[in-house]
């Protein structure tokens, strides 16, 4: 009887080892396939190929790339990274589809378990960590900036630097980025505070509170990467967010919205104050920083 029990255990171990080998082969094949799709998207975004994927294929690619991120179980990291790359270059290749891609990510964040969505697991070069979703938004909006032929567009045929052209080109190329940042802020804000006729008088929806936490965590993550070379777009995020928060405090009549704006603005100002304290000899630095971000 003991012998038959040992045989069963041995068989189960063999079956498990075989399953693990098959699973690893499958994950390797899937990651390789996702890598090939990414190469095709890179070629399309860089305009080095005549092949253009149809819109319905882009939709399927984005959903496939995001699926590993929403999984509540353990997902192979290589699969997550391959999925992110697919989403990034889909975002870059199709500027007109960027809004719905952002909507898809923003809508699904709230459906993740609190323990998972609030984790800061994305490791930065300085050892600090931020949320995976924050890193994804920052990477998406960075990838959305078109830098192709930038030098020739600014300098022109005479290879002479033109400051006016530089401003025009930066404004034009950052157009979709500004639109994306504004969309993220508006999305969060619209869900942080429900209309008075959609909630009870004495209690807020738990989802309202969850979205406020998501927004606070996102702002804190952007401040963590502010002035770091990995995410230059963080400065643009903070600048636009600060202006919108200031506008809410001055012009909005909803008390709860003003309280949220004051809270977030306080977090931002504390971080900017810390940055200014790194330059104690320059008394004009604090004013310059505040002017840059708020005016």
Secondary structure, DSSP 8 states (H G I E B T S, - for coil): -HHHHHHHHHHHHHHHHHHHHHHHHHHHHHHHHHHHHHHHHHHHHTT--S----HHHHHHHHHHHHHHHH-SS---HHHHHHHHHHHHHHHHH-GGGHHHHHHHHHHHHTTS-HHHHT---EE-TTS-EE-HHHHHHHHHHHHTS--TTHHHHHHTTTT---HHHHHHHHHHHTHHHHHHHHHHHHHHHHHHS--GGGS-SS---HHHHHHHHHHHHHHHHHHHHTT-GGGTTHHHHHHHHHHHHHHHHHH---HHHHHHHHHHHHHHHHHHHHHHGGGTT-TTHHHHHHHHHH-
